[in-house]
Amino acid sequence: MIDTIWPPSFVGCTDPKYIVLIQSLRGAVRSGQLPVGEKLPPVRELAWQLSITPGTVARAYKLAVEEGLLETTVGRGTFVADSRPETVLPPEPLISVSQTDDLDLRAVRVPDVGQDLVIRTTMTKVAAESPITYLACSSSATDFHARQAVVNWIGPDVAGRIAAEDVVLTLGAQNACVTALQCCLHGAHPVILTEAVTFPGVRHAGRLLRAEVIGVEMDDQGMRPEKLEEALRRHGGQVLVTSAQAHSPTAIHVPLERRQEIAALARRYNLQIIEDDCHALGPTDAPSYRALCPDRAWYIGSLTKSVSAALRFGYLVAPEGNAQTARHVAQSMFYGLPQPMLDLCAELIISGQAQKIREAIVRFTQKRVQLAVNVLGSWDIRWRPFVPFIWLKLPQGWRGSTFVRVCDAEGIRIKSADEYVLADGKAPNAVRIALAPEISEAELQVALETMSDLLAKPLQHAPV
């Protein structure tokens, strides 16, 4: 029987001594005999005490460190680690639900263009006409029509030449991103690279997968290639998560030349690219990374921003030859999308109803963006006609946190750039303003005019 008292006795043990040692170590840590922070003897000293070889102790210590029982610090020694589980997700939720009567310009929401009735009608039609029995899990055979519909939805000029076999269906874009990351990350210390200012979902995914997330400096054309190369040399990195078509929160659109530079770096450093294209509602003038380097780029999209957030229908176009791996990862997490959802979304796309909804959403968004530009156009803003938010760089005299606080006092809720930076990053002096489809144009105009008036009077609101 293995001795779980620390230090162990090897009398009568037939198991390998390093196994006896680590078993005893586990028991001592779990019982509290070895408390968190306790310093363990050096390898040679413990080996002498126990009359075993230093190699046996070193092997047990190494396994204990990998297991999280111990931690080593160069020059200080080996200590009992705090192995209590970390909080996987940061405290802030990804889904923002307004709990007040304020004008909430924080979250990007889909406007109501009549899709609720369309979805209900289509559900009834599918339920009556589907030849598939709703008893078993979906499979690659029963979701083929939905994957083919996604190929048609994406179109021929966005993600390169793709077929239904390249598509993996997921529970929204965030789920697609996590699926792709699980396919790309490996080793004890995986590294994700992303923009220095980025959508919080990247941070959530990194923490969920125990990966280090490194921010790469940006300019007005997106991620700077020389800074990406610098990060690759300094930190390594297996995957880059990015949004080239319509970046949240900055609304940056990465031009073709910049994309080509980043694609070349990906090839040179054996880097995978995950491109999230969820906010790109309108036409594109540049190919995605999946089109530029189909051997190492993953393309992500969903119906969340273009049809309805309620559907939670996402898709992942894998690099050439990687779809089966991604499909296995997805099945390990959730088996597959519910068959009724597959049939509903496929019918929405195939019938043309999804396209009509998207076109209506684009028209709605264009009007909102034009309204915002008319009111805030004299300030330093970045915008695109099909992107439902504005990035406002604050003038001298304002700080992001102060401007958010003052707007909040006026009943207007917006997001500071602080909410989009990584833990060690430096936030730009800016805010993101979503264009709130649930409020009227008149209410939105009043809110934007109030912000414009505040921007012109920074000294009156300077912090004491």
C-alpha angles and dihedrals in degrees: 000000000000115000111235094186116104122266094029130226118227095199110131094359118138097182120096110280095237088057091051090049096051092043090054090046092053092050093048093049094046093047092049094243085122105039126203110283095024111145115231123214117267115266097258094044093052091044090054092047092051097037093236132119122277088235090062092052092045091052093050092046091050092052091046091053091050089049092051096245094113137026128201129211120194110246094010107062140230122324139180106264128225096250097177109130115264122232101267098206129042115249096254114087122230091225113067115207115185112232097181141059091248121121099264111211094161107090128054107233133179115252120237105251095158097281093131092069092042091052093047092049092047092049090056092048094049093047091053098043108031112118091204120096112232097225108091136053116272117260140190087273097051096042095047094097090053092049091049089049089054091053089055091044093054092046133211101284104052113059099019124247106342137164134196088266089066094055127091117188119221144176095268133313097293089056089048090053093051090047092052092046091053088055093049106038122084141154133047095292110033118188128209120195121204142149115301087239109043148155109280090236089077090058091047092051092047093052092045091055095040091242129145112241115211121194120220120211117254139204131189091291096052130254113015110237095214090053090048090053090047090053091048091053094045102039106015110221134198100204141026118210111200147150111219102168100050115357121206123248101007100045088225116163111205112223122229096255092055091047090052091052092051092046089053090052090050090057093045095050098033090244124165118219125212111193118195109203099173099121095049102103098154136057121297129227096194133051120249122249087257087064094043097047109012092173094067111016129097119202119207130192141146144187091246099099097026103045116001136333089215092070096065089200113154135165138204124203105204126210116266110294096008103090095093092054091049091048091054091050091050092048090051090057104040109351091235143309116299110269094234089056091049091051093045096050093042090053092048090055099039093047092052093241093116090053092051090050091049092050091051091049090050091052091048092048093048091055092049093047091049090051091051093047091049091054101036100028094110090062129071101274134156119209145152125208094240099040115094098218141057127225110216121194106207121236125240112292096038131092121197096241092047093049091049090050093049092047089050089055087056091053095257120122120202136156126255120219086246088079092061103047127093122251095269097031130112114238119226116234095259146102135215119230118197115205098234107221092193093069127066124262089247092055091047092049092052091050092049092047090050090053092048090052090049092050089057093055108049098146092060089062101038112138116257 
